[in-house]
Amino acid sequence: MSGRAPERCELCGRPERLTRHHLIPRTLHRNRRVRRHWSREALTRAILWVCRPCHDQIHQLIPEKQLAEHYHTREALLAHAELRRFVEWIRSRPPGFRPRSRSWKQRLNRR
């Protein structure tokens, strides 16, 4: 959860170009409940560096309100069953691999 980007995705560990995932979504930073629980500094520092496929999957699976309330740490994100399953699947893919929308799930279910 630092400001400086690591060399690998903090979820899958692949050496990819990384994006910043705000653990408490920026759209909720002005929300009264969020402001009661988190300081302004904590809101801006709560960042996870993830590759684009992991980032897309986070936002596809988990609504922003749930991200802020329940999934605001790396460990909590990895405890989400579907996201953990995706991370385990994509971890074995080569750098630069981009999954098609839901095709990864279909291939995973065939096993």
N, C-alpha and C positions, 0 to 999 in steps of 0.2 A: 504494500500500500504506500508506495513512495511516489514522488513526483518525477523521478528520472526513470526512463524506460529501460527495462532489462533487455537481454538479447533474446529471450524465449517467452512464449506465452505463459502466463502464470497459472493457467488452467491445464492446457494439454502439454506444455513443455516443448512445442515445436518451434524451431527457429524461423519466425515469420515477421513480417512487418506488423507492428502492434498498434492497437488503438486503445484509448483510455476509456475504461468503463467506470462510470461514477457509481459507486456502491449504493449511494443514496441518490436516485435520479435527480438531475438538475431541475427538472420541471416541478419537483416537490420541495425544493429548497426554501420556498416562501410559505409553504404550508405550516400552519400554526403548530400542529402536532409534531412535525419534523423538527421545527425550530426549538420546541421544548426539550426534545431529547438529544439534540446535537448542537454543538457550538458551530459558529460560522467557520472556524478553522477546521474542525473535524469534517464538516461537509465538503470543504474544498480539498482536503487531504485524503479522503476515503476514495482511493482510486485503485483499480486493478488493471494491469496492462495485459490485454488479451488480443489474440489474433482475430481477424474479421469473422471467420466461421464460428468461433466460440462466442464472440460478441453478438452476432446475429441470433445464435441459438438461445442465449440468455434472454434476449428481448422477445423472441418468438414464444418461449415457454412460460415466462414469468411476468405478470403484470407489474407496472411500476410501483403501485402501492405495496404489493407483496415484497418487491425488492427492498423497499425502504424499511418495512416492518420486520421481515423475517430473513431476508437473504442479503444482508449488508456486510458479510465477510466472505472470504474465499472458501472457508470451511463450510459455511452454510450453503453457498452455491453448490459445492461439490456434494453436499448431503441431499440435494434435490435429485431424485432417482433418474428422471429422464435426462437431465443435464449431465449427470455423472456418466450415464450410459453413452451419451454422445461424445463426451471427452475421452472416454476409454476407446471408443471406436476411432475417433479422428487422430488420436495420439499415434496410431500405427500408420497413418497416411504420410506420404512424402511432403516436404515443404512445398508450398505453392498450390497444393491440392485444395480445390474448392468444391464442397459437396453441392449437388443439385438439391433444391428445396427439401423435400422429404425422402429422397431416394436412399439416404443413408439408413433410415429407419427400416425400409423395406428389405434392404440387404442384410441388416442386422437380424431381422426376424427370420430369415431363411436358415440361419445357423442352427 
